[in-house]
């Protein structure tokens, strides 16, 4: 005899559905930022943001003639730089 808790399975399916709906609501335009948007987020000049984006290993991509960065790649890059900076202390 196989035992199953239907209520638990239904709850898991509802949670999975909610996660999928959240993923589908992500606006792709918000996944990439320009140096102007990065400057605003960092509170620095556009020039300084551009210099940061030209750092070695920075996950820069070109879309047409515009330099952009994926927000998740930017997060990974900055986390690595934080770790490296802490190790140098």
C-alpha positions, 0 to 999 in steps of 0.5 A: 500500500502506498501512502501519500499526503495529498494536502502536502503535495497540493501545498508544494504545487501551490508554492511551485506555481507561486515561484513560477509566477514570480519568475514570469513577472520579471521584466527583462529590461530590468536584468541589464543596466547601463553605465548611466543606471550603474552610476545612479545606483552607486551614487557616482559619476557616469565616468566613474561607472564607466571606469568600473565597467572597464575593470579587468574581468568585469562582465561587460556586454555590448548590445549594439553600441551600448555597454551593459551589464547583467545585474546577476553577473554584476552581483557576482563580480562585486561579491568576488571583489569584496572577498578579494579586498577582505583577504588582502587586509 
